[in-house]
Amino acid sequence: MLKYKLAVFVTGGGTDLQSIIDSIKSGYIDNAEIALVIGSKKGIYALERAKKAGIDTEVFEVKDFPDRAQMFEAIIKKLEEKEIDFIVLAGYLLILSPNIVDRYRNRIINIHPSLIPKYCGNGFYGMRVHEAVIKAGEKESGATVHYVDEGADTGEIILQQKVPVYEDDTPQTLADRVLKLEHRLLPQAIKKILTERTK
């Protein structure tokens, strides 16, 4: 069986990346391989996870390019060189420029730590999301996997699941609960969209 080649984009520790690596290794995702991990900065632990798994890595930092669009042009070249089929944003904190969204339309997915359309878009990332959920007195939160378009967290939803918010939750305890959900939901979404397509 021909396997889809994934590129995973990362900014931090890479636990979502690890969930994909583990799901491929276990055979849960049996029609894909991670061909490339792209980091937004040097020294992040996600790159170490990739190297330990024998996956090629590249780092593209905005400061090394005249602007973001040119950085993504360079990334597109690398993706084409590696014959990438799908892009997974796994805790990647940069907004993609239109050139890469257009080039890989309906082939880029992102995971976001809230129930979109709530608590998403510009400024909602990391702990800020969970702080806002608790401040608003929400009784539930969750995670959403969606396609990426030109907006911030505005693409079509692929999968979404909920977790409860407890009265004694702190942003950190809620973040931990949502992250555990992400580690199940992201592989599920990858399996779902790739199974629905034939290579």
N, C-alpha and C positions, 0 to 999 in steps of 0.2 A: 504493500500500500504506500502510495506517495504521501509524504508528510508535509503539512503546512509549516513554513518557516516563520517563526515569531521573532520579533525584536521587542524587548521589554525596556521601557524607559524608566529610570529611577533617579531619586534625589537623596534618599536617606539610607536607613538601615537595611531595607530590602526584605522585610518579612513577607510582604505580598509576593515579591519575586520568588522567595523560598517556597511559598505555597504552590506556585506553578511548577517549579523544579521538582518538588516532591510528588505532585500529581502526575507529571510525565513519567517520573522514575517508577512510580507504583503501577503505571499502566491505566490509571483512571482517565487520563487524556492520552489516547493511543494514536492520534492522527496528527500530532504536532511535535516540533522540537524547537527549543530556543536556540536560534542561530547567532543572536547578538544581544548584548545588554549595553545600553547607552546611558551613561551617567551625566548629570548636569554639573557635577563638580568632582574634583579629584579627592581621593581619601575617604570616600563614603564606604560604609561597610557592605552595601549592596554589591559593590564591585568585587569585594573579597568572596562573597557568596557565589558569584558567577564564576570566578576563577577556580574556586574549590570544586565546582561542578563541571569544570572543563569547558566553560562557555566563553567565547570571544567577547572582549569588552572594548569600548571606546568612550572617551570623555569629550564632550563638546561644551565649552563654557562660553557664555554670552560675551564675556569681556575679551575673548580672543578674536571677535569678529566685529566689523563695522556696525552691524545691526542684527537683529534677531532673524530677519528673513534670510540673510546671507548665511547665518549659522545653520538654519534649517535646510538651505540649499546644499550645504556640505553634508548634512545628515542624510538627505535624500540620495546623494551620490553613494554614500556608504551603504544605505539600505538596498539600492539597486545592485551594487556590487555583490552583496550577500544574497540577492534574490529573495528579499523578504516579502512575505504574503500579508502578514498582519502585524499591527503594532499594538502593544498593550502598555498603557500608562499605569504603572504600579507605584503610586506615591511620587509621581513626577510633578514638581511644583511650578513648572513653566507653562504658560499658555502657548499653545502651538500657533505658528503664524499660518496665514491662509494658504501659502504655497504647499506646505506638507499636508494640510487637511484636504486640499483639492486633489493632490496626487494620490492620496490613499483614502479617498472618500468611501465611507461604509466599511473600512478595514482598519479603523483605529477605535479602540475601546478604552474606557477609563473607569476606575472605581473611586467612588466618592463616599465619605463616611456620614451620610445623612440620607433621609428619605426625600430625594429630589421630587418636587420642586422646592422643598423647604431647605433652608440653610445651605445654599449653594451659590455659585457665581463668584464674582470678584471679591476677594477678601475672606472668603470662607474656605479655610484649609486648616489642616492640623487641629490643634487644640481649640482654636477659635470656634470651630463648628460645635464642639461638645459644650463649650462655655455658653454659647448662644442657646443651645437646646435646653440646658439646665436653667438658665436665666428666664427663659420663656415659660417654664413650668410644664414642659411637654411630658406626657406619660409614656411615649415611645419614641424611639429613634431607629436607626438601622443603617444599611449600606445599599448603594445603588451602583450597578454596572450599566454604563450607557455608551452609545456610539458618540464619537467626538465630531462636532461640527465647528463652525467659526466662532460660536459663542462660548461662554464659560459654563459648563455643565448643562447645556441646553439640548444636547442630542437625544435621539430616541432611546428610551429605556429598554434594556435587554432583560435584566433581572433585578429584583428589589426584595429585600427581606427585612423584617423588623426585629428589634430587641426591646425589652422593657426599660424604662427609666425609673429607677427607684428613688424614693424620697431622700435617702441619705447618700445618693450618688454625688461624687465629685467629678469634675471634668475628666480626671485621670481614670477613675473606675469605669466611667461610661466609655471612655476611649478604649480601654482594655476589652470591654465586652463587644464593642463594635468591631475592633480589630480581629477578634476571634471569628466573628461572622464573615468579615472580609476574606479571611483565609479559606473559608468554605465556598463563599459566593463567587469569587473571581475564577477559580478553576471550573466551577459549574457553568459560568457564563461562556468561558472559552470553549468548553466541551460542547455546549449547546450551539453556538454560532458555527463552529467548524463542522459539526455533525450535519447541520442543515445545508451545508455547501458541499459540493463534491469537487475534489481537486482534479 
